[in-house]
Amino acid sequence: MAIPIPSRQLFIDGQWTEPVLKKRIAVINPATEEIIGDVPAATSEDVELAVAAARRALARKTDWASASGTVRAKYLRAIAAKITERKEVLAKLEAIDCGKPLDEAAWDIDDVAGCFEYYAELAEGLDAKQKAPVSLPMETFKSYVLKEPIGVVGLITPWNYPLLMATWKVAPALAAGCAAILKPSELSSITCLELADVCQEVGLPPGVLNILTGLGPEAGAPLASHPHVDKIAFTGSTATGSKIMTTAAQSVKPVSLELGGKSPIVVFEDVDLDKAAEWTVFGCFWTNGQICSATSRLLVHESIAAEFLDKLVKWIKNIRISDPLEEGCRLGPVVSRGQYEKVLKFISTARDEGAKILCGGARPEHLKKGFFIEPTIITDVTTSMQIWREEVFGPVLCVKTFSTEDEAIELANDTHYGLGAAVISNDLERCERFTKAFQAGIVWVNCSQPCFCQAPWGGNKRSGFGRELGEWGLDNYLSVKQVTQYISDEPWGWYKSPSKL
């Protein structure tokens, strides 16, 4: 059954606003390759309008920034409730926009509502934390800390979790009292525009959240470089993150970056092979393999490698690949033709470099249209191969064996990235050793990919810096102010008083 795509404009200053240059971007269903609608395409002219609206939202006498956390929490909870009401429609829109299986999309929408609820609680907690006293060594002074919103923030988000990744930034930014401008990926913007409709319905004050869909160079770049944007938070590729960081440096603007990954999963010989196989499959092929933290480098102990790979192939053969809206779908298409061709190029390059395609590597035979790629396992990989070193962002797992813990750690950390890492073993002391040895911001023990909004998320090395989610996510959007007061009745006495001369 066809899902109607709402026709929306940009969301600026609480109103639907036609782009200044009246540009639109076609929306293509990656499962059918059909154009199913369009979204507005913002340019620098629209960025100017959105930034001005955000600054006005913070300048009004009853502005958002000076409202109590309790007041802001009421809006966040109202948004969460409306998201839950619209869950079925939002999940279907997400599935046809980015190719995510419907069950996964529905799970994401639950997480969106939960994230707004969580940051509503933290917003309320901010009130109690204001004027937190600082212990000083001198009794003649007292000092306390204020946590204030950083100001107008630009939020640039990716296409693999369209509404959830936006929420990871929008919810804490609003909880902190910032005014935000969201620029979602042009490849999957539909549900972010529906978030605008929700915000309008709950009466969010004008200019507090502005949403600009559009291309990166035409909308994202002007947002990142705008002199009246106080901070940029970006999730996406390392290459684009580097450009944003360079741009922000020109005005000494703070940035937080959640970038690419090439995460390892280390499987030892003491595990239940079926359990380990399921987590390995989930860790790489969840979200159609399009997840920055995907544990796409499998390191398996040499003593079980052959048996474990046989298990993996059997698990993979059981994955249902279909239109995301079909019941039981567990692998949908990648998001676009460009991404489809990129992933297939990675696979062909691996073959040319001498690796073996153990399974997958092509379009599923039963699907003649859509950007579908079979879940793929690549073996006989060397550490110098492109497939081992570069992020694929598709359903591709590459494999190496190891014999010792030291070898496994060396291979796991042999990457420019440092987002996630997983270890599967029944030896919990060994797991603890790996937890400490992994050079990654996120470690999973006997699992891969679970994520909770209460825990910090972010990476090291070229995977970026800063942390989203949890209290750390809120801190991204707060400025810390020290206030120190002299409280003695006695003169300071550093200089000789003129009255005593």
KADALIN-V969646 format. One record per residue. PHI is phi in radians with two decimals (NA if undefined). Layout:
# KADALIN-V969646
((PHI) (PHI))
This chain:
# KADALIN-V969646
((NA) (-1.18) (-1.83) (-1.19) (-1.61) (-1.04) (-1.56) (-2.13) (-1.96) (-1.17) (-1.98) (-2.30) (1.01) (1.39) (-2.26) (-1.28) (-2.30) (-1.17) (-0.96) (-0.97) (-1.60) (1.03) (-1.48) (-2.36) (-2.12) (-1.20) (-1.79) (-1.97) (-1.27) (-1.20) (-1.46) (-2.12) (1.17) (-1.68) (-1.33) (-2.02) (2.83) (-2.66) (-2.28) (-1.20) (-2.01) (-1.28) (-2.31) (-1.02) (-1.09) (-1.29) (-1.04) (-1.02) (-1.14) (-1.19) (-1.12) (-1.09) (-1.13) (-1.14) (-1.21) (-1.13) (-1.09) (-1.62) (-1.75) (-1.12) (-1.02) (-1.76) (-1.32) (-1.13) (-1.10) (-1.58) (-1.16) (-1.21) (-1.05) (-1.12) (-1.15) (-1.11) (-1.07) (-1.09) (-1.17) (-1.10) (-1.19) (-1.13) (-1.09) (-1.03) (-1.13) (-1.20) (-1.07) (-1.10) (-1.05) (-1.68) (-0.90) (-1.06) (-1.18) (-1.08) (-1.11) (-1.17) (-1.08) (-1.09) (-1.11) (-1.41) (-1.49) (-2.06) (1.53) (-1.24) (-0.93) (-1.02) (-1.07) (-1.16) (-1.09) (-1.12) (-1.06) (-1.06) (-1.15) (-1.02) (-1.15) (-1.04) (-1.09) (-1.11) (-1.20) (-1.12) (-1.10) (-1.08) (-1.31) (-1.11) (-1.09) (-1.18) (-1.08) (-1.10) (-1.16) (-1.07) (-1.03) (-1.27) (-1.55) (-1.17) (1.05) (-1.10) (-1.24) (-1.96) (-1.30) (-2.06) (-1.44) (-2.08) (-1.30) (-1.43) (-2.25) (-2.27) (-2.45) (-2.54) (-2.09) (-1.89) (-1.93) (-2.11) (-1.07) (-1.26) (2.24) (-1.56) (-2.12) (-1.74) (-2.09) (-2.04) (-2.19) (-1.63) (-1.75) (-1.41) (-2.26) (-0.95) (-1.44) (-1.21) (-1.12) (-1.12) (-1.13) (-0.96) (-1.76) (-1.11) (-1.06) (-1.20) (-1.09) (-1.23) (-1.05) (-1.31) (1.73) (-1.37) (-1.81) (-2.13) (-2.17) (-1.71) (-2.10) (-1.35) (-1.10) (-1.14) (-1.43) (-2.78) (-2.01) (-1.04) (-1.25) (-1.18) (-1.21) (-1.20) (-1.07) (-1.05) (-1.09) (-1.09) (-1.09) (-1.15) (-1.15) (-1.49) (1.39) (-0.99) (-0.95) (-0.97) (1.48) (-1.20) (-2.29) (-2.05) (-2.20) (-2.05) (-1.49) (2.77) (-1.34) (-1.01) (-1.12) (-1.57) (-2.15) (-1.15) (-1.11) (-1.09) (-1.17) (-1.12) (-1.67) (-1.17) (-1.18) (-1.80) (-1.72) (-1.51) (-2.79) (-2.12) (-2.05) (-2.28) (-2.18) (2.93) (-1.27) (-1.11) (-1.09) (-1.22) (-1.04) (-1.11) (-1.13) (-1.12) (-1.09) (-1.12) (-1.10) (-1.12) (-1.10) (-1.11) (-2.03) (0.91) (-1.65) (-1.17) (-2.34) (-2.19) (-2.23) (-2.05) (-1.99) (-1.33) (-2.77) (-2.56) (-1.37) (-1.60) (-2.24) (-1.85) (-2.01) (-1.66) (-1.35) (-1.66) (-1.78) (-1.28) (-1.14) (-1.19) (-1.08) (-1.13) (-1.15) (-1.12) (-1.15) (-1.14) (-1.14) (-1.08) (-1.10) (-1.84) (-1.86) (-1.00) (1.04) (1.02) (1.35) (-1.73) (-2.52) (-1.09) (-1.63) (-0.86) (-1.44) (-1.66) (-2.00) (-1.60) (-1.97) (-2.10) (-1.05) (-1.05) (-1.25) (-2.08) (-0.99) (-1.10) (-1.15) (-1.18) (-1.13) (-1.04) (-1.07) (-1.03) (-1.06) (-1.13) (-1.08) (-1.16) (-1.09) (-1.59) (-1.33) (-1.43) (-1.86) (-2.84) (-0.95) (-1.00) (-1.43) (-1.30) (-1.07) (1.47) (-1.08) (-2.15) (-2.60) (-1.81) (-1.39) (-1.27) (-1.26) (-2.72) (-1.08) (-1.06) (-1.20) (-1.01) (-1.20) (-1.12) (-1.15) (-1.10) (-1.16) (-1.00) (-1.16) (-1.17) (-1.14) (-1.06) (-1.09) (-1.12) (-1.44) (1.88) (-1.33) (-1.93) (-1.52) (-1.24) (-2.75) (1.34) (1.66) (-2.65) (-1.24) (-1.06) (-1.09) (-1.47) (-2.11) (-1.56) (-2.18) (1.67) (-1.66) (-1.58) (-2.33) (-1.06) (-1.05) (-2.15) (-2.06) (-2.10) (-2.03) (0.96) (-1.65) (-1.83) (-1.24) (-1.61) (-1.27) (-1.00) (-1.13) (-1.45) (-1.74) (-1.91) (-1.28) (-1.55) (1.03) (-2.89) (-1.36) (-2.32) (-2.04) (-1.92) (-2.27) (-2.40) (-1.79) (-2.53) (-2.04) (-2.25) (-1.07) (-1.06) (-1.14) (-1.10) (-1.11) (-1.06) (-1.18) (-1.07) (-1.54) (-1.41) (-2.77) (-1.30) (-1.67) (-2.80) (-1.53) (-2.23) (-2.83) (-2.34) (-2.29) (-2.07) (-2.86) (-1.47) (-1.56) (-1.21) (-1.18) (-1.10) (-1.03) (-1.13) (-1.07) (-1.23) (-0.97) (-1.36) (-1.46) (-1.07) (-1.64) (-2.60) (-1.46) (-2.31) (-2.20) (-1.94) (-1.99) (1.01) (-2.94) (-2.75) (1.55) (-1.03) (-2.47) (-2.26) (-1.20) (-1.43) (-1.85) (-1.19) (-2.32) (2.86) (-2.25) (-2.07) (0.91) (-1.41) (-1.49) (1.87) (-2.69) (1.56) (-2.26) (-1.79) (1.20) (1.04) (-1.13) (-1.14) (-1.13) (-1.17) (-1.05) (-0.97) (-2.00) (-2.05) (-1.85) (-1.68) (-2.05) (-1.53) (-2.16) (-2.14) (-2.19) (-1.47) (-2.08) (-1.42) (-1.41) (-1.49) (-1.07) (-1.11) (1.46) (-1.30) (-1.87) (-1.28) (-1.14) (-1.04) (-1.19) (-1.83) (-1.43))
